[in-house]
Each structure stands twice: as structure tokens, then as C-alpha cells.
């Protein structure tokens, strides 16, 4: 049997009728005050999901629509997976043309280099190769759609807000990225499952109303405390697991996407060490995945 390994694309961002529909104009500027020490005072409610998604209960589904670079209408569904972090599964978010374009563009690079973390380490992310794709005539409109649909107007208007190049990850059999935080200055991560394989686990995610351990009162101040809190937890039983071919996982199809936010949305500007902790699961033997942050 031919083995199909995870191919993911990850996009990192720094921000009417019931439903999520791409607006046409950019939001007006918003005043973000800067105190004397130089850090940014973040308005409460600006670093989380937009109003259309903010109050969506866990398990609820909302219809959405946008246009791809060819002007084709793409209809998708948004399901809320967790309250903390605000995490959503976007079913059918990528058009077939976009998925094939991303995979083809990455493969056209030839032999891809090994993926590294931001610190330059290769140990945390194993058996994985990466291609970086710029915002061209296809990926530029996609990134614009993501920003307008999933960031608040205040975040879009913040000083220095931007979108990183698309990171396409090809995990070989047994490849994974251990528990980690994307962290500053990334305020939101969206992972595209290009071929419907691979898995992402958020062990400390709060699935309020799902009967699991209540984590809403948890206070974590750094990465070490988050890793300690996740010790002993099991994918599929604890937190939220998307893909990964395990019991308790939410199944994904090619073109689906996972979205989660990295900062507390209370105006503190602090990283959400609890909710943002996540792991890219070991590649299953029959699929591939791609992600973008």
C-alpha cells in the first residue's frame, strides 16, 4: 500500500448576518497606546477571535464563505473546539485549487531542508522537511482572507501587524513536533491539512461543557509550568485532538484547517501558556499534512 505522509501548511499572524463572511474593506485604524517602557498596551478583546466567533459555544457550527484568488466562492463551516484557547476547526476552508497549488509549489522546490525551530534546533521537530512560500498571486489573497475573517479589526489595525510566509511541512513516517508554544509575536496560528493527514494536540485546551477536567481556573506563568501541567495527559482523552488517527480525535479532510489564538484576550498582552501549548502528532503511515501559522 502506498504510504501518504502528512503535508501541512502553517500561517502565523500577528491579528451582519450570523455567519463568517469575508468583508471587503479593511478595518479603520485603532489607537494602541504605547507606555514609556515601549511595550504595546493591547485593547481588551483585540487578540482573540472576531465578534462573529467570540461567543460561539463549544460544539456549535457556523457557516462561512470567502473568495479564492480565482474569484471562486468557497463555502466552509466553522466549529468551535475549545474555549481556551479559542480554537476552531474550519471544514473545507481551502479550495481544491489552493490545496493543489500549495503542494505543487512546495514540491517544485525539490529536496527540502530539514525543519528547524526558531532557535535553530532540529531535535524538537523530527523527520520533517519544510518549504517557505511567499505571498504570491494565490497565497497573498488567501492570507488576506484569513486576516479579515479571523482577526479583529483592532488587531488588523495594530502597528506592525503582518503575516509570515506560508510554512509547508512534510512529515515522514514517525515524524512529530513535541509540545511547544508558537509564542511572540505570533498572535494566531492556522494549520491547513493539505492531504487530510497528521494531527495536532492541544493538551490543556478547555472543552467547557464536554465533561473533562475543568481547566478554566488554571494559572500558568511560563512554558515550564505548562509542560508540567500537561505531564501525564493523553491525546484523545485530554484536551483537544484534531486528526492523528486516534480514538477521540476530530477527523480532518483535505482542505480543513485548525485555528487557535496565542495570547490572553484580557488586555494584558500576555501569552496564553495554558491554551497555546500544542504538539504535532506522529505522522500516520497512510497520510500527509501541511500547516501555516
Buried (B, 14 or more C-beta within 10 A) or exposed (E): EEEBBBBBBBBBBBBEEEEBBBEEEEBEEBEBEEEEEEEBEBBEBBBBBBEBBEEBEBEEEBEBEBBBBEEEEBEBBBBBBBBBBBBBBBBBBBBEBBBEBBBEBBEEBEEBEEBBEEEEEEEBBBBBBBBEBEBEEBBEBBBBBBBBBBBBBBBBBBEEBEBBBBBBBBBBEEBBBEBBBBBEBBBBBBBBBBBBBBBBBBBBBBBBEEEBEEBEEBEBEEBEBBBEBBEEBEBBEBBBBBBBBBEEBBEBEBBBBBBBBBBBBEEEBEBBBBBBBBBBBBBBEEBBBBBBB
